[in-house]
Amino acid sequence: SVRARALGRVLSERGLGPARGRWRGPSVADEIGFVHHEVRGLTPGARYRYAFVLSERGVAVARGPAGRFRAALSPDSLEPVSFGGTSCSSAQFGHYFDARRRAALCDELDFFVHAGDHVYADEARTLEQYRAVYERTFSRTGLRALHESAVRYVAWDDHEAHNNWEGETVEPARLRAARRAFFE
């Protein structure tokens, strides 16, 4: 079988050319699906776009959605930082999520905070069921677009595993599945 590999690319939002300090190299996901790269040489406070490109035998065959981020500010910077925030992303009440879709369109957000209940996975028990809840929620509420548009900080809360759970009230295998799906 042909082995595919992913390449990550970081481009400056100003102009069409690559960023001076771009990172371009192979990407290998860890055991729970994360890819982490430290990109050096970025201009403090500058805005960038990134994407992962799948290649086979050196030829690009697919590209994932592009995301965007703002590089960290200089430690002595007095520039303002702009962020948005929300909580409780129940797909049951999807009509309330237009604000998330609009936030995804806002080019000025430096980051977005989701303060818990990112999904409502109370009925899930297996990793596949938790993944299905995330897929359904992200598709129906515009969260996928928001995730691609800004760096985000997401807090773990009860509905990511089971409503009002405690360490003694949820099976360890269920909690492991919920945690893995959350981090994926």
Phi, psi and chi 1 to 4 in degrees:
 res  aa     phi    psi   chi1   chi2   chi3   chi4
   1 SER       -  151.6   75.6      -      -      -
   2 VAL   -82.2  128.3  176.5      -      -      -
   3 ARG   -87.5  127.1  -69.1 -156.5   34.6  106.0
   4 ALA   -95.5  152.1      -      -      -      -
   5 ARG  -136.5  150.6   70.2 -177.7 -123.3 -176.0
   6 ALA  -102.1  142.3      -      -      -      -
   7 LEU  -117.4  140.0  -61.5  173.0      -      -
   8 GLY  -102.8  143.9      -      -      -      -
   9 ARG  -134.9  139.1  -64.6 -173.1  178.1  155.1
  10 VAL  -119.7  126.4  174.3      -      -      -
  11 LEU  -123.9  145.9  -57.2  173.7      -      -
  12 SER   -69.2  143.0  172.0      -      -      -
  13 GLU   -74.3  -18.9  -80.0 -156.6  -26.1      -
  14 ARG   -91.4  116.6  -68.3 -173.1  179.0 -172.2
  15 GLY    82.8  174.8      -      -      -      -
  16 LEU   -99.9  -10.8  -60.1  174.3      -      -
  17 GLY   -79.6  166.4      -      -      -      -
  18 PRO   -69.4  155.3   12.9  -16.6      -      -
  19 ALA   -70.1  149.4      -      -      -      -
  20 ARG   -57.8  -43.3  -88.4 -172.5  -56.6  126.2
  21 GLY   -99.3   32.4      -      -      -      -
  22 ARG   -62.5  156.7   72.3 -176.5 -174.7  -88.3
  23 TRP  -110.0  132.1  171.0   83.5      -      -
  24 ARG  -145.4  108.4 -178.1  178.4  176.2  169.6
  25 GLY  -172.6  178.0      -      -      -      -
  26 PRO   -67.4  148.5   19.4  -26.0      -      -
  27 SER  -121.6  129.7  -59.5      -      -      -
  28 VAL  -126.9  123.3  178.0      -      -      -
  29 ALA   -74.0  145.0      -      -      -      -
  30 ASP   -78.3 -172.4   66.8   13.4      -      -
  31 GLU   -64.7  -16.7   67.7  -81.0   -5.1      -
  32 ILE  -115.2   16.0   59.2  171.3      -      -
  33 GLY    96.8    2.2      -      -      -      -
  34 PHE   -85.6  145.5  -82.5  107.2      -      -
  35 VAL  -120.5  127.3  174.6      -      -      -
  36 HIS  -124.4  129.3  175.3   85.6      -      -
  37 HIS  -137.0  135.7  -66.5  -73.6      -      -
  38 GLU   -96.4  117.8 -165.7  166.2  -44.7      -
  39 VAL  -100.3  120.8 -179.2      -      -      -
  40 ARG  -102.7  157.7  -61.0 -166.7 -178.1  -84.0
  41 GLY    85.6   10.7      -      -      -      -
  42 LEU   -78.1  150.8  -61.0  177.1      -      -
  43 THR   -76.4  124.6  -57.1      -      -      -
  44 PRO   -54.5  130.8  -26.2   35.6      -      -
  45 GLY    80.8   -6.2      -      -      -      -
  46 ALA   -75.9  154.2      -      -      -      -
  47 ARG   -99.6  140.2  -63.6 -176.6 -172.6  -80.0
  48 TYR  -134.8  160.7  -65.5   91.8      -      -
  49 ARG  -117.8  152.7  -67.6 -159.4  174.4  -85.3
  50 TYR  -142.0  159.3   67.2   90.5      -      -
  51 ALA  -157.8  156.9      -      -      -      -
  52 PHE  -111.1  131.5  -69.3   94.0      -      -
  53 VAL  -115.4  127.8  177.9      -      -      -
  54 LEU   -89.0  129.5 -172.4   65.3      -      -
  55 SER  -127.9  149.6   67.4      -      -      -
  56 GLU  -127.3  123.8  -67.1  177.4   -1.7      -
  57 ARG    53.8   38.4  -63.4 -175.7 -178.7  152.4
  58 GLY    81.1    4.0      -      -      -      -
  59 VAL  -113.3  127.6  176.9      -      -      -
  60 ALA   -65.5  127.9      -      -      -      -
  61 VAL  -118.2  -16.5  -65.0      -      -      -
  62 ALA  -163.6  155.4      -      -      -      -
  63 ARG  -135.4  136.2 -177.5 -177.9   66.2   81.8
  64 GLY   -76.7  174.6      -      -      -      -
  65 PRO   -63.1  146.6    8.4  -10.9      -      -
  66 ALA   -80.1  141.9      -      -      -      -
  67 GLY  -116.8  174.4      -      -      -      -
  68 ARG  -141.6  156.0   63.1 -177.9 -172.1 -136.8
  69 PHE  -156.0  164.5   67.8   95.1      -      -
  70 ARG  -112.2  131.2 -175.9  176.5 -175.2 -165.2
  71 ALA   -64.3  152.8      -      -      -      -
  72 ALA   -56.8  144.6      -      -      -      -
  73 LEU   -74.2  159.1  -60.7  174.9      -      -
  74 SER   -62.6  147.3  -61.2      -      -      -
  75 PRO   -56.6  -28.9  -23.5   32.2      -      -
  76 ASP   -97.6    9.1   60.1  -14.7      -      -
  77 SER   -70.5  143.7  174.9      -      -      -
  78 LEU  -112.4   14.2  -62.5  176.0      -      -
  79 GLU   -64.2  143.7  -70.6 -178.2   59.8      -
  80 PRO   -71.0  154.3   21.5  -27.7      -      -
  81 VAL  -117.0  134.8  174.3      -      -      -
  82 SER  -114.7  128.1  175.7      -      -      -
  83 PHE  -143.8  158.9   67.9   95.2      -      -
  84 GLY  -118.7  171.2      -      -      -      -
  85 GLY  -164.4  158.5      -      -      -      -
  86 THR  -164.8 -177.3 -168.9      -      -      -
  87 SER  -155.6  173.3   65.5      -      -      -
  88 CYS    59.9   81.8  -56.3      -      -      -
  89 SER  -101.5   67.4  -63.1      -      -      -
  90 SER   -79.9  119.8  174.1      -      -      -
  91 ALA   -63.4  -21.6      -      -      -      -
  92 GLN   -61.0  -31.9  176.8 -177.5   -3.3      -
  93 PHE  -112.8   47.0  -56.7  109.0      -      -
  94 GLY   -57.2  -25.5      -      -      -      -
  95 HIS   -67.5  -12.4   58.8  -77.9      -      -
  96 TYR   -84.3   -2.7  -67.4  117.4      -      -
  97 PHE   -97.6   12.3  -63.4  113.1      -      -
  98 ASP   -61.5  -31.1 -168.1   50.8      -      -
  99 ALA   -62.5  -36.1      -      -      -      -
 100 ARG   -66.9  -40.0  -71.3  164.9  177.2   82.1
 101 ARG   -63.6  -43.5 -176.3 -171.5   57.5   74.8
 102 ARG   -65.9  -37.8  -72.2 -166.8  -41.6  -91.8
 103 ALA   -62.7  -35.2      -      -      -      -
 104 ALA   -63.3  -27.6      -      -      -      -
 105 LEU   -83.5  -10.2  -61.4  172.7      -      -
 106 CYS   -82.3  110.9 -178.5      -      -      -
 107 ASP   -73.6  -13.3  -71.5  -23.9      -      -
 108 GLU   -91.1   -5.5  -70.8   79.5   33.8      -
 109 LEU   -70.9  129.0  -75.9 -178.2      -      -
 110 ASP   -84.7  -33.0  -64.8  -41.8      -      -
 111 PHE  -161.5  168.8   62.4   91.0      -      -
 112 PHE  -133.6  135.8 -164.9   88.5      -      -
 113 VAL  -107.8  127.5  175.5      -      -      -
 114 HIS  -113.5  108.8 -163.1  -67.8      -      -
 115 ALA   -88.3   37.1      -      -      -      -
 116 GLY   113.9  160.6      -      -      -      -
 117 ASP    54.7   49.8  -64.8  -21.4      -      -
 118 HIS   -60.6  -34.2 -160.0   51.6      -      -
 119 VAL  -137.8  166.1  -61.3      -      -      -
 120 TYR  -113.8   95.6  -80.5   66.1      -      -
 121 ALA  -110.2   31.0      -      -      -      -
 122 ASP   -57.4  -31.9  -59.7  -34.5      -      -
 123 GLU   -89.9  -13.0  -56.9  -54.6  -43.5      -
 124 ALA   -71.8  150.1      -      -      -      -
 125 ARG  -134.6  -28.1  -66.5 -169.8  170.1  -82.8
 126 THR  -110.8  163.4   67.0      -      -      -
 127 LEU   -57.5  -42.7  179.5   58.1      -      -
 128 GLU   -62.6  -39.6  -68.4   73.6   25.1      -
 129 GLN   -67.5  -40.8  -69.7  170.3  -20.2      -
 130 TYR   -64.2  -43.3  -78.9  106.2      -      -
 131 ARG   -59.7  -40.2  -74.2  174.0  173.2  160.2
 132 ALA   -63.6  -37.8      -      -      -      -
 133 VAL   -64.0  -44.6  169.5      -      -      -
 134 TYR   -62.1  -45.5  -81.4   93.8      -      -
 135 GLU   -60.2  -45.8  180.0   62.8   30.4      -
 136 ARG   -63.9  -45.4 -178.7  177.0   61.3 -113.6
 137 THR   -65.0  -46.2  -57.7      -      -      -
 138 PHE   -64.9  -36.5  -68.6  176.7      -      -
 139 SER   -71.4  -36.8  -63.6      -      -      -
 140 ARG   -89.3  -13.4  -68.3  174.1   61.5 -169.5
 141 THR  -119.4    2.4   63.6      -      -      -
 142 GLY    78.6    6.2      -      -      -      -
 143 LEU   -65.8  -33.6  -77.3  172.7      -      -
 144 ARG   -58.5  -45.6 -173.8  179.4  -44.7  -85.1
 145 ALA   -62.7  -39.3      -      -      -      -
 146 LEU   -64.8  -40.9 -178.8   57.0      -      -
 147 HIS   -62.5  -33.4  -68.6  167.9      -      -
 148 GLU   -79.7  -18.4  -65.4  166.4    4.3      -
 149 SER   -93.2  -19.7   71.7      -      -      -
 150 ALA  -157.5  153.8      -      -      -      -
 151 VAL   -59.3  144.0  171.0      -      -      -
 152 ARG  -133.4  150.1   65.7 -155.2  174.5  -80.1
 153 TYR  -119.3  120.2  -63.7   95.2      -      -
 154 VAL  -119.9  127.1 -179.3      -      -      -
 155 ALA   -92.8  141.6      -      -      -      -
 156 TRP   -80.2  133.8  170.5  -80.8      -      -
 157 ASP  -137.0 -173.6 -155.9   -3.2      -      -
 158 ASP   -65.8  -41.1   64.0  -26.7      -      -
 159 HIS   -69.3  -14.6  -71.1  -71.9      -      -
 160 GLU   -65.8  -21.1  -84.4   81.3   18.3      -
 161 ALA  -118.9  -62.2      -      -      -      -
 162 HIS  -169.2  135.7  180.0   65.8      -      -
 163 ASN   -51.9  127.3 -170.6   29.2      -      -
 164 ASN    58.4   29.1  -64.1  -34.1      -      -
 165 TRP   -72.7  157.3   69.1  -84.0      -      -
 166 GLU  -133.8  166.7  -63.9  175.0   11.8      -
 167 GLY   -54.2  -31.3      -      -      -      -
 168 GLU   -88.9   -9.7  -60.0   80.9   30.9      -
 169 THR  -109.2    4.6   63.2      -      -      -
 170 VAL  -132.1  141.0   65.9      -      -      -
 171 GLU   -65.6  139.9  -56.7   87.5   19.0      -
 172 PRO   -57.3  -39.6  -26.6   34.9      -      -
 173 ALA   -64.9  -38.7      -      -      -      -
 174 ARG   -65.1  -43.5 -176.6  179.3 -171.9  178.7
 175 LEU   -64.4  -40.1 -171.0   56.2      -      -
 176 ARG   -62.0  -43.4  -81.1 -168.7  -56.5  -85.9
 177 ALA   -63.7  -43.2      -      -      -      -
 178 ALA   -63.5  -43.7      -      -      -      -
 179 ARG   -64.4  -44.0 -176.3  176.3 -174.2  -85.7
 180 ARG   -62.9  -45.4  179.7  167.9  174.7  175.7
 181 ALA   -61.6  -39.8      -      -      -      -
 182 PHE   -59.0  -46.9  175.4   82.1      -      -
 183 PHE   -76.0  -24.3  -77.7  105.0      -      -
 184 GLU   -67.8      -  -73.4  177.7   -5.5      -
